[in-house]
Amino acid sequence: MKFIDGMDLSGKTILVRVDFNVPLKDGRVQDETRIQASIPTLKYAMKQNARLVLCSHLGKPKGRKMPELSLAPVAERLGSILGMNIPLAPDCIGEQTREMVNGLESGGVLMLENLRFHPGEEKNDDDFSKELSRMGEVYVNDAFGVSHRAHASVVGVTRHMSSCLGGLLLKKEWEYLSKVGDPARPFVLIAGGAKVSSKLGVLENLLDKVDAMLIGGAMANTFIKANGYSVGTSRVEDDLLDKAREIMQKAMDMNVQFYLPVDFMLGQGPDAESGEGVCPFQGIPAHLMALDIGPATCTLFSEVLHRAKTVIWNGPMGAFENRPFSQGSRNIAEIAAGLQATTIVGGGDTDALIHELKLQDKYSFISTGGGSFMEFLEGKTLPGFKALEECIN
């Protein structure tokens, strides 16, 4: 795979796939994290007097033009960040858009309209891909968050471009996540969230790579029950009890330390206005749910983390959206932020928590991908990466 900083871009028209799928409210961008993540790539190309044509999706219009999902507010916000006017093309393909591309001056930026207004984007349609490729001479993928999608703007377009590169954000994602293959040790995985099923691939792929796994969130309930203990009314994936036992046995066989919560904060449900106290994992009452890890678990996990040299975290430790059940996730976030280690975070919920606590600068790297992050950790080849590698450069 080649990256943008290894090529002379001067005078070139660059088609850049960015991930500007940001939340909007009343026609205004609510969270510009993804926009800010693209700025180094854009500024790098602009300094080389390249002409930038940006393409992105927004929301799920499912092949229909929906004015409320126009990228106009995003173009306006990006323009204010860069201190320049960024016009929005009426479409992402077509002669009118092509004329706007041809009219770009050196260092200029044009935003194409929402890719998903066309059904050909998600279908990876070759005709749509070919039309999109006419919007630039060089293709740059700087959208890690969609690189697990075999869509036209991620995969199909590369078949019609003579030069394909990764952007600086994609390069950073690649470099940090590749540390999984050769980490500084001890290497610890923190896995939380609601479902074991959504983390199975990660757990199984990393079992022979990590030194320890810390399991929290509702997914811990399945492991607790698999060990023969009652979890009250807590969320459990009963169909995965055997798989949970298999994972724990494999961890034992591979000398991987596998830590489950030793105590929980209890509640009537995730939306309860208050908790019902803390109890050890062996004593969860039949009428209550385990909704967060308890203080003893935080202490245990802290001891493991303070020995770590590489930490990857995906998934909160409890129902963190509700304050009574957020303390465990907050504690782990604070602990990990203070480590003398490489700390890598991925996943929307964990990312949101860290930004809420204003700890993002305390982590080595926060991935911009959710599904891409998970599939990378599962050991899968991301379609976006494969397309760049196979493109004729």
Secondary structure, 3 states (H helix, E strand, C coil): CCEHHHCCCCCCEEEEECCCCCCEECCEECCCHHHHHHHHHHHHHHHCCCEEEEECCCCCCCCCCCHHHCCHHHHHHHHHHHCCCCCECCCCCCHHHHHHHHCCCCCCEEECCCHHHCHHHHCCCHHHHHHHHCCCCEEEECCHHHCCCCCCCCCHHHHHCCCEEECHHHHHHHHHHHHHHCCCCCEEEEECCCCCCCCHHHHHHHCCCCCEEEECCCHHHHHHHHCCCCCCCCCCCHHHHHHHHHHHHHHHHCCCEEECCCEEEEECCCCCCCCCCEEEHHHCCCCCEEEEECHHHHHHHHHHHCCCCEEEEECCCCCCCCHHHCHHHHHHHHHHHCCCCEEEECCHHHHHHHHHCCCHHHCCEECCCCHHHHHHHCCCCCHHHHHHHHCCC
